Amino acid sequence: MTMSGVSALSMARRARVAMLWSRHFEARALGCSAVSQALAEGSGLAEALGRIALGITAVKAGEVEPGLADLRRARALCAGLTDPDPVLVSYINLGCGLRLAGRLDEAVAVNLEGYELACATDDVDRRGGLLLANAAEAEFALGHWDRAQTLAQQAIQRSADELAWLAGYRIIGKIAAMRAHDVVGLLPHAPTGIAAAIPVRPAEARCRHLADAERALWAGRADVARQRLRDVWSSIVDTGEATLSGQLLALRLRAETEPQIVAELLQHTARLAPLPEQQAFARQCQAEATGHRDAWQASVCGWDRLGRPYEAAYCRWRWAEALLLSRADPALARTVLVEAAETATGLGAIALHQQIQALARLHRVPMTALAASPSPSAEAQFGLTPREREVLACITAGWSNRQIGQQLYISPKTVSVHISSILRKLDVANRCEAAGIARRIGLLAQPPLSRG
């Protein structure tokens, strides 16, 4: 105990509560004190919880590497504890940090590894669902919507945790909005009153109504979307979540028409966190506000660099629209519009595809010949992530899990998670069969790496 009589563990728990409620400065101050005191007391649990608060708040502030280092250290500390729950909490937070940092493949792998651990420790009901829902969030961002929906439905089915259920519902709602589906019927079950029973934290408020607002925008109900988005913004504008609200700001700028409000929203985009996703949304906000073709082109480039297909396709549609309205380059507009249509078709993004086709008809852009997508590549058919293709290349070269981990700077456990995913996607029983398929149909984008 310190002179104040507050233990390191108590301080660490207060830091985590502050983190969860987006009181970032408070979380950092308490987290630093908790870690310092935990080291003096020799309390691994208190140090781990303190580092989780420090890690998440650091990543949210754009200090990615220090933040992830704290989160990884927290996981290592928790691995030495007898209670499995803090271990699963450390996986949830590391996965969250990786997702915020834009490392989506790693976020999927960490969350699924944590889920396997939850299954092994019979803690699926409490933590497993949230791990699945977090993996679904990252898969959605990567454009793997079918896998995201499956994981989200599993999160709802296999968890008694209300936050996990809401997170799974949110993913399914996003996909329904993009695919112009009715969300009712996609859910395995819907506990009565569940949403009303949970206090809404700022991070949850930021995410909760975005799918409904976007669905309203696609349906032409901008007034409904505007009010929903204004309500969400008012609930987070004075919290730490305002710096992570790039998507919310982009949707508001898409819906707002009053010049004064547009100008105020643009001022907020300058305060977005220096994270890849938030800066990409900042560029999109500029394009939404100005409508200029160069701004839309910059936005497309930003999303392409991050490997975010849906956002890139949306911005291509708007770029093509700006090109056609300015009559600057009809040939380029056609190419851009076709690329957007092909991505929308591949994702099943019906709402976006309908708008692309409407724009083409309005400006008499011939789409039929170019819009016919080529046969999907083997990689697209199987849906392997870039990291999984790297692991598959190593498998084909005959490497062990330890060698793969050394080459790719990931743990053997993470390698095992990737291999399980590869075997499932290729529908094979073992790594030898996976290597055989890769060689036979040219699945590898390049020859296997050399250990030399």
GUTOR-785299 format. One record per residue (C-alpha): x, y, z; residue number from 0; residue in one letter. Coordinates in steps of 0.1 Angstrom, whole numbers, plus 5000, padded with zeros to 4 digits. Each point is the difference from the previous one (the first is absolute). Layout:
% GUTOR-785299
{px:X; py:Y; pz:Z; nr:NUM; rest:A} $
...
% end
This chain:
% GUTOR-785299
{px:5000; py:5000; pz:5000; nr:0; rest:M} $
{px:5011; py:5036; pz:4994; nr:1; rest:T} $
{px:4996; py:5027; pz:5026; nr:2; rest:M} $
{px:4966; py:5008; pz:4985; nr:3; rest:S} $
{px:4989; py:4965; pz:5008; nr:4; rest:G} $
{px:4991; py:4992; pz:4963; nr:5; rest:V} $
{px:5014; py:4967; pz:4987; nr:6; rest:S} $
{px:5015; py:4996; pz:4965; nr:7; rest:A} $
{px:4971; py:4977; pz:4990; nr:8; rest:L} $
{px:4974; py:5025; pz:5011; nr:9; rest:S} $
{px:5017; py:5027; pz:4981; nr:10; rest:M} $
{px:5004; py:4978; pz:4969; nr:11; rest:A} $
{px:4963; py:4992; pz:5001; nr:12; rest:R} $
{px:4991; py:5037; pz:5002; nr:13; rest:R} $
{px:5023; py:5006; pz:4970; nr:14; rest:A} $
{px:4982; py:4974; pz:4980; nr:15; rest:R} $
{px:4966; py:5015; pz:5009; nr:16; rest:V} $
{px:5012; py:5034; pz:4988; nr:17; rest:A} $
{px:5013; py:4984; pz:4968; nr:18; rest:M} $
{px:4966; py:4983; pz:4994; nr:19; rest:L} $
{px:4982; py:5033; pz:5004; nr:20; rest:W} $
{px:5025; py:5018; pz:4977; nr:21; rest:S} $
{px:5014; py:5022; pz:5028; nr:22; rest:R} $
{px:5034; py:4996; pz:4984; nr:23; rest:H} $
{px:5021; py:5025; pz:5020; nr:24; rest:F} $
{px:4987; py:4986; pz:5032; nr:25; rest:E} $
{px:5006; py:4964; pz:4988; nr:26; rest:A} $
{px:5036; py:5008; pz:4991; nr:27; rest:R} $
{px:5007; py:5017; pz:5033; nr:28; rest:A} $
{px:4985; py:4972; pz:5020; nr:29; rest:L} $
{px:5016; py:4973; pz:4978; nr:30; rest:G} $
{px:5035; py:5015; pz:5004; nr:31; rest:C} $
{px:4996; py:5001; pz:5038; nr:32; rest:S} $
{px:4985; py:4965; pz:5001; nr:33; rest:A} $
{px:5029; py:4985; pz:4980; nr:34; rest:V} $
{px:5026; py:5018; pz:5021; nr:35; rest:S} $
{px:4984; py:4989; pz:5032; nr:36; rest:Q} $
{px:4994; py:4964; pz:4987; nr:37; rest:A} $
{px:5037; py:4996; pz:4992; nr:38; rest:L} $
{px:5008; py:5010; pz:5036; nr:39; rest:A} $
{px:4974; py:4977; pz:5014; nr:40; rest:E} $
{px:5008; py:4971; pz:4975; nr:41; rest:G} $
{px:4964; py:4998; pz:4989; nr:42; rest:S} $
{px:4999; py:4986; pz:4964; nr:43; rest:G} $
{px:4962; py:5004; pz:4997; nr:44; rest:L} $
{px:5001; py:5036; pz:5010; nr:45; rest:A} $
{px:5028; py:5007; pz:4976; nr:46; rest:E} $
{px:4982; py:4983; pz:4972; nr:47; rest:A} $
{px:4967; py:5019; pz:5006; nr:48; rest:L} $
{px:5020; py:5033; pz:5002; nr:49; rest:G} $
{px:5018; py:4992; pz:4968; nr:50; rest:R} $
{px:4967; py:4992; pz:4982; nr:51; rest:I} $
{px:4987; py:5035; pz:5010; nr:52; rest:A} $
{px:5033; py:5016; pz:4988; nr:53; rest:L} $
{px:5001; py:4979; pz:4968; nr:54; rest:G} $
{px:4965; py:5007; pz:4988; nr:55; rest:I} $
{px:5001; py:5037; pz:5007; nr:56; rest:T} $
{px:5035; py:5003; pz:4984; nr:57; rest:A} $
{px:4987; py:4983; pz:4968; nr:58; rest:V} $
{px:4969; py:5022; pz:4999; nr:59; rest:K} $
{px:5024; py:5030; pz:5002; nr:60; rest:A} $
{px:5019; py:4988; pz:4970; nr:61; rest:G} $
{px:5030; py:4987; pz:5021; nr:62; rest:E} $
{px:4997; py:4966; pz:4984; nr:63; rest:V} $
{px:5032; py:4982; pz:5007; nr:64; rest:E} $
{px:5003; py:5009; pz:5037; nr:65; rest:P} $
{px:4963; py:4992; pz:5005; nr:66; rest:G} $
{px:5003; py:4966; pz:4984; nr:67; rest:L} $
{px:5031; py:4993; pz:5020; nr:68; rest:A} $
{px:4981; py:5006; pz:5032; nr:69; rest:D} $
{px:4971; py:4978; pz:4988; nr:70; rest:L} $
{px:5024; py:4972; pz:4991; nr:71; rest:R} $
{px:5018; py:5003; pz:5033; nr:72; rest:R} $
{px:4966; py:4998; pz:5017; nr:73; rest:A} $
{px:4991; py:4968; pz:4982; nr:74; rest:R} $
{px:5034; py:4985; pz:5010; nr:75; rest:A} $
{px:4994; py:5009; pz:5036; nr:76; rest:L} $
{px:4965; py:4985; pz:5000; nr:77; rest:C} $
{px:5013; py:4968; pz:4984; nr:78; rest:A} $
{px:5017; py:4993; pz:5033; nr:79; rest:G} $
{px:4969; py:5003; pz:5021; nr:80; rest:L} $
{px:4978; py:4971; pz:5012; nr:81; rest:T} $
{px:4968; py:5018; pz:4992; nr:82; rest:D} $
{px:4992; py:4998; pz:4963; nr:83; rest:P} $
{px:4977; py:5030; pz:4999; nr:84; rest:D} $
{px:5027; py:5027; pz:5000; nr:85; rest:P} $
{px:5018; py:4981; pz:4972; nr:86; rest:V} $
{px:4968; py:5002; pz:4979; nr:87; rest:L} $
{px:4996; py:5037; pz:5009; nr:88; rest:V} $
{px:5036; py:5006; pz:4988; nr:89; rest:S} $
{px:4992; py:4983; pz:4967; nr:90; rest:Y} $
{px:4969; py:5021; pz:4995; nr:91; rest:I} $
{px:5019; py:5032; pz:5006; nr:92; rest:N} $
{px:5030; py:4990; pz:4978; nr:93; rest:L} $
{px:4976; py:4992; pz:4972; nr:94; rest:G} $
{px:4983; py:5033; pz:5005; nr:95; rest:C} $
{px:5033; py:5019; pz:4999; nr:96; rest:G} $
{px:5011; py:4982; pz:4968; nr:97; rest:L} $
{px:4966; py:5008; pz:4984; nr:98; rest:R} $
{px:5003; py:5037; pz:5009; nr:99; rest:L} $
{px:5035; py:5000; pz:4986; nr:100; rest:A} $
{px:4988; py:4986; pz:4967; nr:101; rest:G} $
{px:5017; py:4966; pz:5004; nr:102; rest:R} $
{px:4969; py:4982; pz:4992; nr:103; rest:L} $
{px:5014; py:4965; pz:4991; nr:104; rest:D} $
{px:5019; py:5000; pz:5032; nr:105; rest:E} $
{px:4969; py:5011; pz:5019; nr:106; rest:A} $
{px:4980; py:4971; pz:4985; nr:107; rest:V} $
{px:5027; py:4975; pz:5010; nr:108; rest:A} $
{px:5004; py:5013; pz:5035; nr:109; rest:V} $
{px:4962; py:4999; pz:5007; nr:110; rest:N} $
{px:4996; py:4965; pz:4986; nr:111; rest:L} $
{px:5030; py:4988; pz:5020; nr:112; rest:E} $
{px:4984; py:5015; pz:5031; nr:113; rest:G} $
{px:4967; py:4983; pz:4991; nr:114; rest:Y} $
{px:5017; py:4966; pz:4997; nr:115; rest:E} $
{px:5014; py:5006; pz:5035; nr:116; rest:L} $
{px:4966; py:5010; pz:5013; nr:117; rest:A} $
{px:4986; py:4966; pz:4986; nr:118; rest:C} $
{px:5029; py:4982; pz:5017; nr:119; rest:A} $
{px:4993; py:5016; pz:5033; nr:120; rest:T} $
{px:4962; py:4998; pz:4999; nr:121; rest:D} $
{px:4996; py:5038; pz:5000; nr:122; rest:D} $
{px:4982; py:5003; pz:4967; nr:123; rest:V} $
{px:4968; py:5014; pz:5015; nr:124; rest:D} $
{px:5017; py:5029; pz:5016; nr:125; rest:R} $
{px:5029; py:5011; pz:4977; nr:126; rest:R} $
{px:4998; py:4977; pz:4969; nr:127; rest:G} $
{px:4972; py:5019; pz:4984; nr:128; rest:G} $
{px:5018; py:5034; pz:5002; nr:129; rest:L} $
{px:5031; py:4984; pz:4985; nr:130; rest:L} $
{px:4980; py:4987; pz:4971; nr:131; rest:L} $
{px:4982; py:5033; pz:4995; nr:132; rest:A} $
{px:5033; py:5019; pz:5000; nr:133; rest:N} $
{px:5014; py:4976; pz:4974; nr:134; rest:A} $
{px:4968; py:5006; pz:4980; nr:135; rest:A} $
{px:5006; py:5038; pz:5001; nr:136; rest:E} $
{px:5035; py:4996; pz:4985; nr:137; rest:A} $
{px:4987; py:4976; pz:4974; nr:138; rest:E} $
{px:4973; py:5024; pz:4990; nr:139; rest:F} $
{px:5025; py:5028; pz:4995; nr:140; rest:A} $
{px:5021; py:4977; pz:4978; nr:141; rest:L} $
{px:4970; py:4994; pz:4978; nr:142; rest:G} $
{px:4995; py:4964; pz:5011; nr:143; rest:H} $
{px:4963; py:5006; pz:5007; nr:144; rest:W} $
{px:4988; py:4964; pz:4999; nr:145; rest:D} $
{px:5026; py:4989; pz:5025; nr:146; rest:R} $
{px:4992; py:5031; pz:5021; nr:147; rest:A} $
{px:4963; py:4991; pz:5001; nr:148; rest:Q} $
{px:5007; py:4964; pz:5009; nr:149; rest:T} $
{px:5023; py:5011; pz:5029; nr:150; rest:L} $
{px:4975; py:5026; pz:5012; nr:151; rest:A} $
{px:4972; py:4974; pz:5000; nr:152; rest:Q} $
{px:5022; py:4976; pz:5019; nr:153; rest:Q} $
{px:5007; py:5028; pz:5025; nr:154; rest:A} $
{px:4963; py:5004; pz:5006; nr:155; rest:I} $
{px:4993; py:4962; pz:5002; nr:156; rest:Q} $
{px:5029; py:4990; pz:5022; nr:157; rest:R} $
{px:5001; py:5028; pz:5025; nr:158; rest:S} $
{px:4979; py:5011; pz:5030; nr:159; rest:A} $
{px:5019; py:5033; pz:5001; nr:160; rest:D} $
{px:4977; py:5029; pz:4991; nr:161; rest:E} $
{px:5029; py:5022; pz:4986; nr:162; rest:L} $
{px:5010; py:4971; pz:4977; nr:163; rest:A} $
{px:4964; py:4997; pz:4988; nr:164; rest:W} $
{px:4998; py:5037; pz:4992; nr:165; rest:L} $
{px:5033; py:4999; pz:4982; nr:166; rest:A} $
{px:4989; py:4971; pz:4979; nr:167; rest:G} $
{px:4967; py:5017; pz:4992; nr:168; rest:Y} $
{px:5019; py:5031; pz:4990; nr:169; rest:R} $
{px:5021; py:4981; pz:4974; nr:170; rest:I} $
{px:4970; py:4982; pz:4986; nr:171; rest:I} $
{px:4982; py:5034; pz:4998; nr:172; rest:G} $
{px:5029; py:5015; pz:4981; nr:173; rest:K} $
{px:5000; py:4972; pz:4975; nr:174; rest:I} $
{px:4962; py:5002; pz:4996; nr:175; rest:A} $
{px:5003; py:5037; pz:4993; nr:176; rest:A} $
{px:5026; py:4995; pz:4973; nr:177; rest:M} $
{px:4981; py:4971; pz:4984; nr:178; rest:R} $
{px:4966; py:5016; pz:5003; nr:179; rest:A} $
{px:4987; py:4971; pz:5021; nr:180; rest:H} $
{px:4976; py:5001; pz:5029; nr:181; rest:D} $
{px:5019; py:4993; pz:5031; nr:182; rest:V} $
{px:4971; py:4981; pz:5015; nr:183; rest:V} $
{px:5004; py:4963; pz:4992; nr:184; rest:G} $
{px:5038; py:5003; pz:4999; nr:185; rest:L} $
{px:5003; py:4998; pz:5038; nr:186; rest:L} $
{px:4999; py:4966; pz:5018; nr:187; rest:P} $
{px:4980; py:5016; pz:5028; nr:188; rest:H} $
{px:4992; py:5034; pz:5015; nr:189; rest:A} $
{px:4998; py:5002; pz:5038; nr:190; rest:P} $
{px:4973; py:5025; pz:5010; nr:191; rest:T} $
{px:5011; py:5032; pz:5014; nr:192; rest:G} $
{px:5037; py:4992; pz:4998; nr:193; rest:I} $
{px:5012; py:5033; pz:4986; nr:194; rest:A} $
{px:4980; py:5021; pz:5025; nr:195; rest:A} $
{px:5015; py:4981; pz:5029; nr:196; rest:A} $
{px:5037; py:5009; pz:4992; nr:197; rest:I} $
{px:5015; py:5033; pz:5008; nr:198; rest:P} $
{px:5012; py:5015; pz:4968; nr:199; rest:V} $
{px:5037; py:5008; pz:5001; nr:200; rest:R} $
{px:5014; py:5027; pz:4976; nr:201; rest:P} $
{px:5017; py:4974; pz:4978; nr:202; rest:A} $
{px:4968; py:4980; pz:4997; nr:203; rest:E} $
{px:4980; py:5032; pz:4993; nr:204; rest:A} $
{px:5024; py:5009; pz:4972; nr:205; rest:R} $
{px:4993; py:4967; pz:4982; nr:206; rest:C} $
{px:4965; py:4991; pz:5010; nr:207; rest:R} $
{px:4979; py:5019; pz:4975; nr:208; rest:H} $
{px:5023; py:5004; pz:4970; nr:209; rest:L} $
{px:4985; py:4971; pz:4980; nr:210; rest:A} $
{px:4965; py:5013; pz:5005; nr:211; rest:D} $
{px:5011; py:5035; pz:4989; nr:212; rest:A} $
{px:5017; py:4987; pz:4969; nr:213; rest:E} $
{px:4970; py:4978; pz:4991; nr:214; rest:R} $
{px:4979; py:5032; pz:5002; nr:215; rest:A} $
{px:5024; py:5018; pz:4977; nr:216; rest:L} $
{px:4999; py:4973; pz:4974; nr:217; rest:W} $
{px:4962; py:5001; pz:5002; nr:218; rest:A} $
{px:5000; py:5038; pz:4994; nr:219; rest:G} $
{px:4988; py:5008; pz:5035; nr:220; rest:R} $
{px:5027; py:5026; pz:5007; nr:221; rest:A} $
{px:4979; py:5017; pz:5027; nr:222; rest:D} $
{px:4998; py:4969; pz:5020; nr:223; rest:V} $
{px:5037; py:4993; pz:4996; nr:224; rest:A} $
{px:5009; py:5036; pz:5010; nr:225; rest:R} $
{px:4981; py:4999; pz:5032; nr:226; rest:Q} $
{px:5014; py:4966; pz:5010; nr:227; rest:R} $
{px:5035; py:5010; pz:4993; nr:228; rest:L} $
{px:4996; py:5033; pz:5018; nr:229; rest:R} $
{px:4988; py:4982; pz:5031; nr:230; rest:D} $
{px:5029; py:4976; pz:4999; nr:231; rest:V} $
{px:5025; py:5029; pz:4996; nr:232; rest:W} $
{px:4986; py:5019; pz:5029; nr:233; rest:S} $
{px:5005; py:4970; pz:5022; nr:234; rest:S} $
{px:5037; py:4997; pz:4993; nr:235; rest:I} $
{px:5013; py:5035; pz:4989; nr:236; rest:V} $
{px:5014; py:5007; pz:5034; nr:237; rest:D} $
{px:5016; py:4966; pz:5006; nr:238; rest:T} $
{px:5032; py:4983; pz:4988; nr:239; rest:G} $
{px:4979; py:4982; pz:4973; nr:240; rest:E} $
{px:4997; py:5032; pz:4980; nr:241; rest:A} $
{px:5035; py:4994; pz:4986; nr:242; rest:T} $
{px:4989; py:4966; pz:4987; nr:243; rest:L} $
{px:4968; py:5012; pz:4983; nr:244; rest:S} $
{px:5012; py:5002; pz:4964; nr:245; rest:G} $
{px:4972; py:4978; pz:4987; nr:246; rest:Q} $
{px:4974; py:5019; pz:5019; nr:247; rest:L} $
{px:5013; py:5033; pz:4987; nr:248; rest:L} $
{px:5001; py:4987; pz:4964; nr:249; rest:A} $
{px:4964; py:4989; pz:5002; nr:250; rest:L} $
{px:4989; py:5033; pz:5015; nr:251; rest:R} $
{px:5017; py:5019; pz:4972; nr:252; rest:L} $
{px:4983; py:4978; pz:4975; nr:253; rest:R} $
{px:4966; py:5008; pz:5016; nr:254; rest:A} $
{px:5004; py:5037; pz:5010; nr:255; rest:E} $
{px:4992; py:5029; pz:4977; nr:256; rest:T} $
{px:5004; py:5031; pz:5022; nr:257; rest:E} $
{px:5034; py:5017; pz:4993; nr:258; rest:P} $
{px:5006; py:5010; pz:5036; nr:259; rest:Q} $
{px:4996; py:4964; pz:5013; nr:260; rest:I} $
{px:5022; py:4987; pz:4972; nr:261; rest:V} $
{px:5027; py:5025; pz:5010; nr:262; rest:A} $
{px:4998; py:4990; pz:5037; nr:263; rest:E} $
{px:5002; py:4963; pz:4991; nr:264; rest:L} $
{px:5031; py:5006; pz:4979; nr:265; rest:L} $
{px:5017; py:5017; pz:5029; nr:266; rest:Q} $
{px:4995; py:4968; pz:5020; nr:267; rest:H} $
{px:5016; py:4979; pz:4973; nr:268; rest:T} $
{px:5033; py:5018; pz:5007; nr:269; rest:A} $
{px:4998; py:4985; pz:5036; nr:270; rest:R} $
{px:4996; py:4964; pz:4989; nr:271; rest:L} $
{px:5026; py:4976; pz:5014; nr:272; rest:A} $
{px:5032; py:4994; pz:4979; nr:273; rest:P} $
{px:4989; py:4964; pz:4992; nr:274; rest:L} $
{px:4998; py:4987; pz:4965; nr:275; rest:P} $
{px:4963; py:4995; pz:5000; nr:276; rest:E} $
{px:4992; py:5033; pz:5015; nr:277; rest:Q} $
{px:5022; py:5019; pz:4976; nr:278; rest:Q} $
{px:4984; py:4982; pz:4971; nr:279; rest:A} $
{px:4966; py:5011; pz:5013; nr:280; rest:F} $
{px:5014; py:5036; pz:5003; nr:281; rest:A} $
{px:5008; py:5000; pz:4963; nr:282; rest:R} $
{px:4966; py:4986; pz:4993; nr:283; rest:Q} $
{px:4984; py:5028; pz:5021; nr:284; rest:C} $
{px:5018; py:5026; pz:4978; nr:285; rest:Q} $
{px:4986; py:4983; pz:4969; nr:286; rest:A} $
{px:4965; py:4999; pz:5015; nr:287; rest:E} $
{px:5002; py:5037; pz:5008; nr:288; rest:A} $
{px:5015; py:5012; pz:4968; nr:289; rest:T} $
{px:4988; py:4975; pz:4974; nr:290; rest:G} $
{px:5032; py:5006; pz:4981; nr:291; rest:H} $
{px:5013; py:4972; pz:4977; nr:292; rest:R} $
{px:5035; py:5004; pz:5013; nr:293; rest:D} $
{px:4988; py:4996; pz:5036; nr:294; rest:A} $
{px:4982; py:4968; pz:4991; nr:295; rest:W} $
{px:5030; py:4986; pz:4982; nr:296; rest:Q} $
{px:5021; py:5007; pz:5031; nr:297; rest:A} $
{px:4974; py:4982; pz:5021; nr:298; rest:S} $
{px:5000; py:4970; pz:4976; nr:299; rest:V} $
{px:5038; py:4998; pz:5003; nr:300; rest:C} $
{px:4998; py:5001; pz:5038; nr:301; rest:G} $
{px:4976; py:4971; pz:5002; nr:302; rest:W} $
{px:5018; py:4979; pz:4974; nr:303; rest:D} $
{px:5032; py:5003; pz:5021; nr:304; rest:R} $
{px:4982; py:4987; pz:5030; nr:305; rest:L} $
{px:4984; py:4971; pz:4981; nr:306; rest:G} $
{px:4964; py:5011; pz:5008; nr:307; rest:R} $
{px:4980; py:4990; pz:4969; nr:308; rest:P} $
{px:4966; py:5013; pz:5009; nr:309; rest:Y} $
{px:5012; py:5035; pz:5010; nr:310; rest:E} $
{px:5021; py:5001; pz:4968; nr:311; rest:A} $
{px:4971; py:4990; pz:4978; nr:312; rest:A} $
{px:4977; py:5026; pz:5016; nr:313; rest:Y} $
{px:5026; py:5027; pz:4994; nr:314; rest:C} $
{px:5006; py:4988; pz:4964; nr:315; rest:R} $
{px:4962; py:5004; pz:4994; nr:316; rest:W} $
{px:5002; py:5036; pz:5013; nr:317; rest:R} $
{px:5032; py:5007; pz:4981; nr:318; rest:W} $
{px:4984; py:4988; pz:4967; nr:319; rest:A} $
{px:4970; py:5022; pz:5008; nr:320; rest:E} $
{px:5022; py:5030; pz:5005; nr:321; rest:A} $
{px:5019; py:4993; pz:4967; nr:322; rest:L} $
{px:4967; py:4996; pz:4981; nr:323; rest:L} $
{px:4985; py:5032; pz:5015; nr:324; rest:L} $
{px:5031; py:5020; pz:4991; nr:325; rest:S} $
{px:5003; py:4983; pz:4966; nr:326; rest:R} $
{px:5037; py:4998; pz:5007; nr:327; rest:A} $
{px:5009; py:4965; pz:4988; nr:328; rest:D} $
{px:4971; py:4977; pz:4988; nr:329; rest:P} $
{px:5023; py:4971; pz:4993; nr:330; rest:A} $
{px:5015; py:5001; pz:5035; nr:331; rest:L} $
{px:4966; py:5004; pz:5015; nr:332; rest:A} $
{px:4988; py:4968; pz:4982; nr:333; rest:R} $
{px:5031; py:4981; pz:5012; nr:334; rest:T} $
{px:4996; py:5011; pz:5036; nr:335; rest:V} $
{px:4962; py:4993; pz:4999; nr:336; rest:L} $
{px:5006; py:4965; pz:4987; nr:337; rest:V} $
{px:5026; py:4993; pz:5027; nr:338; rest:E} $
{px:4975; py:5011; pz:5026; nr:339; rest:A} $
{px:4973; py:4978; pz:4985; nr:340; rest:A} $
{px:5023; py:4969; pz:5000; nr:341; rest:E} $
{px:5009; py:5005; pz:5037; nr:342; rest:T} $
{px:4963; py:5006; pz:5010; nr:343; rest:A} $
{px:4990; py:4969; pz:4981; nr:344; rest:T} $
{px:5027; py:4979; pz:5017; nr:345; rest:G} $
{px:4990; py:5012; pz:5034; nr:346; rest:L} $
{px:4963; py:4997; pz:4994; nr:347; rest:G} $
{px:4996; py:5037; pz:5008; nr:348; rest:A} $
{px:4966; py:5004; pz:4983; nr:349; rest:I} $
{px:4993; py:5035; pz:5012; nr:350; rest:A} $
{px:5032; py:5013; pz:4987; nr:351; rest:L} $
{px:4997; py:4981; pz:4967; nr:352; rest:H} $
{px:4966; py:5014; pz:4994; nr:353; rest:Q} $
{px:5013; py:5035; pz:5003; nr:354; rest:Q} $
{px:5029; py:4992; pz:4977; nr:355; rest:I} $
{px:4976; py:4987; pz:4973; nr:356; rest:Q} $
{px:4977; py:5030; pz:5005; nr:357; rest:A} $
{px:5030; py:5024; pz:4994; nr:358; rest:L} $
{px:5010; py:4980; pz:4969; nr:359; rest:A} $
{px:4965; py:5002; pz:4986; nr:360; rest:R} $
{px:4997; py:5038; pz:5008; nr:361; rest:L} $
{px:5032; py:5008; pz:4981; nr:362; rest:H} $
{px:4996; py:4972; pz:4974; nr:363; rest:R} $
{px:5032; py:4983; pz:5010; nr:364; rest:V} $
{px:5003; py:4966; pz:4982; nr:365; rest:P} $
{px:5006; py:4975; pz:5028; nr:366; rest:M} $
{px:4991; py:4966; pz:4986; nr:367; rest:T} $
{px:5031; py:4990; pz:4982; nr:368; rest:A} $
{px:5025; py:5012; pz:5027; nr:369; rest:L} $
{px:4979; py:4992; pz:5030; nr:370; rest:A} $
{px:5000; py:4963; pz:4992; nr:371; rest:A} $
{px:5025; py:4988; pz:5026; nr:372; rest:S} $
{px:5026; py:4974; pz:4991; nr:373; rest:P} $
{px:4998; py:4967; pz:5016; nr:374; rest:S} $
{px:5011; py:5005; pz:5036; nr:375; rest:P} $
{px:5035; py:4990; pz:5008; nr:376; rest:S} $
{px:5007; py:4970; pz:5022; nr:377; rest:A} $
{px:5010; py:5023; pz:5028; nr:378; rest:E} $
{px:4967; py:5019; pz:4998; nr:379; rest:A} $
{px:4981; py:4967; pz:4998; nr:380; rest:Q} $
{px:5015; py:4987; pz:5032; nr:381; rest:F} $
{px:5001; py:5034; pz:5018; nr:382; rest:G} $
{px:5035; py:4997; pz:5014; nr:383; rest:L} $
{px:5014; py:5031; pz:5017; nr:384; rest:T} $
{px:5034; py:5014; pz:4991; nr:385; rest:P} $
{px:5015; py:4985; pz:5032; nr:386; rest:R} $
{px:4984; py:4966; pz:4993; nr:387; rest:E} $
{px:5016; py:5001; pz:4965; nr:388; rest:R} $
{px:5034; py:5006; pz:5016; nr:389; rest:E} $
{px:4994; py:4971; pz:5024; nr:390; rest:V} $
{px:4989; py:4978; pz:4971; nr:391; rest:L} $
{px:5032; py:5008; pz:4981; nr:392; rest:A} $
{px:5020; py:4989; pz:5030; nr:393; rest:C} $
{px:4979; py:4968; pz:5004; nr:394; rest:I} $
{px:5007; py:4992; pz:4963; nr:395; rest:T} $
{px:5037; py:5004; pz:5007; nr:396; rest:A} $
{px:4998; py:4974; pz:5027; nr:397; rest:G} $
{px:5006; py:5022; pz:5030; nr:398; rest:W} $
{px:4990; py:4992; pz:5036; nr:399; rest:S} $
{px:4978; py:5023; pz:5020; nr:400; rest:N} $
{px:5030; py:5012; pz:5019; nr:401; rest:R} $
{px:5018; py:5009; pz:4968; nr:402; rest:Q} $
{px:4970; py:5018; pz:4986; nr:403; rest:I} $
{px:4996; py:5020; pz:5033; nr:404; rest:G} $
{px:5037; py:5010; pz:4998; nr:405; rest:Q} $
{px:4997; py:5011; pz:4964; nr:406; rest:Q} $
{px:4967; py:5020; pz:5005; nr:407; rest:L} $
{px:5007; py:5012; pz:5035; nr:408; rest:Y} $
{px:4969; py:4984; pz:5015; nr:409; rest:I} $
{px:4996; py:4974; pz:5028; nr:410; rest:S} $
{px:4997; py:4963; pz:4992; nr:411; rest:P} $
{px:4964; py:5002; pz:5015; nr:412; rest:K} $
{px:4991; py:5027; pz:4974; nr:413; rest:T} $
{px:5015; py:4979; pz:4973; nr:414; rest:V} $
{px:4978; py:4971; pz:5011; nr:415; rest:S} $
{px:4969; py:5022; pz:4998; nr:416; rest:V} $
{px:5009; py:5011; pz:4965; nr:417; rest:H} $
{px:5006; py:4964; pz:4989; nr:418; rest:I} $
{px:4966; py:4989; pz:5014; nr:419; rest:S} $
{px:4984; py:5028; pz:4981; nr:420; rest:S} $
{px:5018; py:4991; pz:4968; nr:421; rest:I} $
{px:4990; py:4963; pz:5003; nr:422; rest:L} $
{px:4964; py:5010; pz:5006; nr:423; rest:R} $
{px:4999; py:5024; pz:4970; nr:424; rest:K} $
{px:5016; py:4975; pz:4976; nr:425; rest:L} $
{px:4978; py:4972; pz:5014; nr:426; rest:D} $
{px:5030; py:4977; pz:5006; nr:427; rest:V} $
{px:5010; py:4977; pz:5029; nr:428; rest:A} $
{px:5036; py:5009; pz:5004; nr:429; rest:N} $
{px:5028; py:5023; pz:4989; nr:430; rest:R} $
{px:5013; py:4976; pz:4974; nr:431; rest:C} $
{px:4967; py:5001; pz:4982; nr:432; rest:E} $
{px:5000; py:5038; pz:5003; nr:433; rest:A} $
{px:5035; py:5002; pz:4984; nr:434; rest:A} $
{px:4988; py:4976; pz:4972; nr:435; rest:G} $
{px:4970; py:5023; pz:4991; nr:436; rest:I} $
{px:5022; py:5031; pz:5001; nr:437; rest:A} $
{px:5024; py:4985; pz:4975; nr:438; rest:R} $
{px:4974; py:4984; pz:4978; nr:439; rest:R} $
{px:4978; py:5030; pz:4993; nr:440; rest:I} $
{px:5026; py:5027; pz:5004; nr:441; rest:G} $
{px:4986; py:5014; pz:5032; nr:442; rest:L} $
{px:5033; py:5016; pz:5011; nr:443; rest:L} $
{px:5007; py:5035; pz:4987; nr:444; rest:A} $
{px:5037; py:4994; pz:5000; nr:445; rest:Q} $
{px:5024; py:4970; pz:5006; nr:446; rest:P} $
{px:5004; py:4989; pz:5036; nr:447; rest:P} $
{px:5026; py:5021; pz:5019; nr:448; rest:L} $
{px:5035; py:4986; pz:5006; nr:449; rest:S} $
{px:5014; py:4994; pz:5035; nr:450; rest:R} $
{px:5035; py:5007; pz:4987; nr:451; rest:G} $
% end
